[in-house]
Amino acid sequence: MFTASPPLLRLIWGWSITCCFDHTVGTEPAPPKKYPGVFWVANVKPHYQCSLSSEGKDMVHKHVANLTSHNVGLIALIQFEFELEQPGGYTAFGAACVNKFPDPVVVLVDTRQFHIISGIGETVIGDYTQVPFLSPGSKPTKGSMCVSDPAKGERGYAGALLRHKASNVEVCVVSGTLPHCDGAWQPRFLDDIAESCKGRHLVLLMDTNAACESLGPNASKKVTMQDIGKTHKAQWGTCSDPAILHEPTCCHDTLQGFPEARYWYDRAALCGGPGAVEQFRVHDKFVCNTNQEHKFTTAMVRIDGAMDYPSLVSAMLVVLFALLQHLAIPK
């Protein structure tokens, strides 16, 4: 009987979803259960100006609904400042940085794929009515989850420690917005991640604002998530960050005369453990179609070394059966 190797299986599976899925909103279905260490993630950053467009908000709602209908495991909503009905089968964690304005971050979590163990810092976990903006009356009036000094611009973050059910691996997930031009991070941001995530896989779903705009758009394409971590002395280990190999995501700067994306800001990265981010995709159009919107993205995260328990049990039974057969043979 022909048995495909894991890389070949990934190739066959990747081809099948690429050729056969409707890419109208740039998503793919969740991986089959026989790949225990694989799940899909998405970044959605409509920017606060989307909250002023009824038509735009409706289009973003449809985009998120498409993601959830295809069981995308983690959906980062960054600067998502309007209501969203809780999708069936999903919970959320979130936080905000508030000074003059709020900068919210929420991650939708597919409860069929993940269990939330704990929040990072002051991140709210599990209570959909309390995460920023998504429910009526949930606009935050205070919040100290700030990557950098909020007096220089609000840059929020949120994070949680999750257990990926299929692989039984604990994964730290952090999402947010980093300051422009390598602006200094507050010690608390690094401390929160180090305290909760040490020794675990770290999934980063970020608007990085990589490099300095004064260096030109292409400068952001030369800065990886690992480079960003090293600049700020983050102990994140090796990172897989394929976004720089694809199309730029930022921004729909219509008021500045730049309606097409020019900067490689939005990233999905895996750090600190074996595995990779694969099949990173940038949505081909702006969804809300308002000023400063980012193009939304999806990607597949693969955690290597994840234990496939049903396959392990099956293999053990095969070995046991062979051993019993051997013992039953007359000498």
N, C-alpha and C positions, 0 to 999 in steps of 0.2 A: 504493500500500500504506500502511496506517495505521501510524504509528510513534509509540509513546507516549513522552512526555517522562519523564525520570528521576523527578520528583516524582509523576507519575501512576502510574508503575510501582511506586514505593514504596507508594502508596496502595492499588493493586490487590493487591500482595503482602501488605501488612499486613492488609487485610481478609480475605484468603483464609486466612492462618494463624490469625487471631483467631476466625473463624467455624468453622473446620473441625478445630481441634486439641483434643484432650482436655486440659482445664485441671485435671485432678485433682491435679497437683502444681505447677501454675503455671509450666510451661515452654513454650517454642516451639521448633520445629526450626531448624536452622542455615540461614542464607540461601543461596539458589541461587548457583552460581559466577559468574553473570553480574553479580553485585553485588560487585565485588572489594574494596571498602572497608568491608564490613559483617561483623560477627560478634556473637555473643551472649555475655553474661557473667552470672554468678550470684554472689550472696552467701549463704553458709550459716554461721550462727553459732548452734550449739545450746547453747553455754555449757558450762562444765565439769561442771555437775550432770547433764547428759545421760549422761555416762560411767557414772553410777550406775544407769541404767535399761536393762536388757537389751531390753525392748520398744521403748523410745525409740530406742536405737541402731539397732535393726533398721529402724525407720521412716525414720531419717535415711539409712541405707544405701540403702534403696529410693528415697528422694528423689534422692540423688546418682546412682544408677544410671539414673534417668529422665532426668536432665540429660545424662549422658554418652551415653545412647542417642539423644538428639536433637542430638548434636554441639555442645553448648554449648562455645564455644571456651575460656573461662576461668572456672574455678569457685573462688572464694575460700572457703577453710575457715578460719574465724576462731574461736579458742578451741574447736577441734575436738580433744578429748582422748581419743580412742579409735581403735582400729585400723580401717583401711579397705583392703580388697584393691585393688591397683592396677588401675584400669579399663583395658581394652584400648584401645590407641591414644592413651593419655595418659601424659605425664611430669609432673613437678612441680618447683616450687621452694618453699623455705620457710626459716623461721628462727624464733627465739624470744627473748623477753626473760625472763630468769630472775633472781629475787631470792629471796623467800620461796616464791613459787609460779612455775611456768612459764606464760607467755602465748604460745601458739604461733600461727603464721600459715603456712598452706600454700595455694598456688594450683595447682590441677590445670590442665594445659595440653594441649590437643588438638594432637598432633604433626602431624596432617593439615592444620591451619590455621596453626600457628606453629612457628618454630624459635627455641630459646633461644640467644641470643648470649652473654650474660654475666649474672652475678648482681650485685645492688647490695649494697654492704657485705659482710657475712659470710653472705649468703643462699646456701644450698646449692642447686645446680641439677642437675637430671637424675638424681640418685641417689635413687630412691624410698625406699630403706631408711634413708636418713640424714635425711630431713625429719621434723619433730617428730610423734611419736605414731602415725603411720599404719601402721608396721610393728612387729612384736614387738621389744621392747627399745629402742625409739626415743624413749622419754620423755626430754626434754632435762634435763640436770643443770646446764647452764650455757648462757648465751646473752646477748649484749650488744646485740641489735638492739632497742633500747628507744626509743620516741618521746620519752618524758619520763623524769624521774628515777625509777628503779625503786623507790627507797626510799619513794616516795609512791604506789606502786601500779604493777604491771607493765602496760605497754602496748606490746605487740610489733608489729613490722612486718617485712615481707619484700618484696623487689622484684627485678625482672629486666628486662633489655632483650631484647625479642623482635623477630623479623622476621615480619610477617604475610605469609604466602606468596602469597595471591591478589593482593594489592596491591603486594607488595615494599616495604612501608613499615615502618620501624623504630618500634616502640611501646614506651614504658616502662610497666610495670605495677607498681603499688605497692598493697599491701593491709595492713591492720592496724587497730589500735584507738587512737584519740586520747584524751587525758585529758579528764576532765570539766571544765566551767566554764572553758574556754580556758586550762587549765593550761599552763605553759611547756614548750616543746619543747626537747630537747637539740640543740645545733648540729649534731651528727653526722647527725641525721635529715635536716635540710635539705641539708647538704653532700653526703650520699650521693645524694640525688635530683638535686641541681644538677649534680653531677659526671657522672652517668650519663645524664641525661635532657635536658640542655640542647639546645634546638632540635628536640626530638622531641615527638610526641603523648604525653601522659601520661594513662594510665587509672588512676583511683583507685577501689579497691573497699574501702570503709571503714565501720567503726563509728565515727562521728564524735563521739558524746557531745556533740552541738552544744548551745550555750548552757548555762545553769545551771539545775539542777532547781528551785532556789529561786524562779525566775521563772515557774514553771509549765510544763506540757507544751507549750503552744502556742508558747513562745519558741523551741523547736528548729525549728519550722516556718518561722521567719523568718530563719534563718541558712543561707546557701548554702555550698557548698564554696569558692566564690570568696571569700566573706566570711571564712571560716576561714583561707584562705591569706593574705589581706591582714592579718589580725590578727597573724599570726606572720611577716610579712614574707617570705613564700614567693614566689618569682618564677615563678609557674605560668601567668601569662597568663589569658586568658578561659576560664571553665569552663562546661560544660553539665552541669547537675545538676537533673534533673526530679523527684527524689524528694519534694521538699516539696509538689508538686502532687498527691500521691497519699496513700494511707493510711499511718498511723504504723506503725513496726515493732517498737518496744521498749516494754515487754517483758512476758513472762509472769510478772509479779511476784505470784504466788499467795500467798506468805508475807506480803506487805504488803497483801493485800486488793485488788490490782489485776490481775485475770487477763487483761484486754484491753490491747493495745498503746496507748500514749499519747504516745510520743516519736518524732520524725522523725530517727532516728539513722543508719540504714543507707543508704549512698549508693553509686551507681555514677556516676562523673563522668569527663568527658573535658576535659582542659585543654591549653592551649599549642599548639593546632593547629586547623585548620578541620574542622568536623564537629559531631556532636551525639550525645547519648544519647537514645534514643527507646524507646517501648513499655516503659517502666519498669513493672514489675508486682510487687505484694506478694502473697505467698501468703496465701490466705484463712484458713488455720488454722495453729496451732503444730504442728510435725511431731513433735518429741520429746515435747512436752507435759510438760516439767519446768520447775522454777522458773528464772526469769531468761532463758529462751530468747528469742531474737529471731525475728521472722517472716522467712522466707527471701524473697529477691527474684531477679528476672531482668530483664534489659534488653538492648536492641540498641544496639550502638555503631556509628556511621557515621562513617567517615573520609572527608571530602570531598577531592577532588583526587587520589584514588588512581587509578593508571593501570591500565586494563583492557587488558592487552597483547594478548590474542587479538582483541578488537574493533579495536584500533589497527592490527594487521596486516591484518585484513579490510578496513578502510577504505583502507589504503594500496594493497592489491591492486585495489580498485575504481577508485581514482584512476589507477593504472598502466594498467589495462585500458582506461579511457576515453581516456587519453593515446595509447595504441597505436592505438586505433580512429581517433582524430583524425588521427594521422600517416599512417594507411593510406588515408584518403580522397583520391582523385585531385584534384589542383589544376587 
